[in-house]
């Protein structure tokens, strides 16, 4: 008899930002799968089994979890932020489509979570107050040329852009290249928000104009939000500025 697989969003990092639904789903599971640092955020109850794996093993991780669920186990797959945003829900769906027939019989549930761009946006005001898009800047699964076309099209269309996975040890140059490309489309005054570890103890929020944005200001724990030409900066004496995108457009 098939078990159950729940793909759970842990939120951006702070325990209070995890939803009650996610907490209940984790408690109901017998076995937990996930990237090691994400599993480290979960306090295991007695009897639960932990299966940690590396960051770039999404499909093998999904397959291992599905195999256990197909054997009758109650399984939770943990994912940072929201599992449907550049995360494990898509990998599980892909594994089900390509895998054996018994994986399609597994009852699957996706439990949403607060994704990084929402946590970062909340720290600075409302930069996502008008139309926006999210782009995964990693070219591990798509060509860089496609990313260039998408960045250009989004900026020209007036979208605020949230960048996930902006840099890594293997990709130290891409965020800087993205800024160079965007400076050819957008005014240099457009605000850029670097939100590192939003909601966690080591949170760091930095706001600079696009003209001064540099790829070295981010790491893999950073979500970068690039405003549109309409995005506003409201200076406040003695307080951090507010960044917002007006609700209306001409």
Beta strands, then each sheet from edge to edge (+ up, - down):
strand 1: 4-9
strand 2: 31-35
strand 3: 49-53
strand 4: 74-79
strand 5: 107-111
strand 6: 125-126
strand 7: 132-136
strand 8: 160-164
strand 9: 191-196
strand 10: 204-209
strand 11: 222-226
strand 12: 231-236
strand 13: 239-245
sheet 1: 3+ 2+ 4+ 1+ 5+
sheet 2: 6+ 13+ 12-
sheet 3: 7+ 8+ 11- 9+ 10-
end
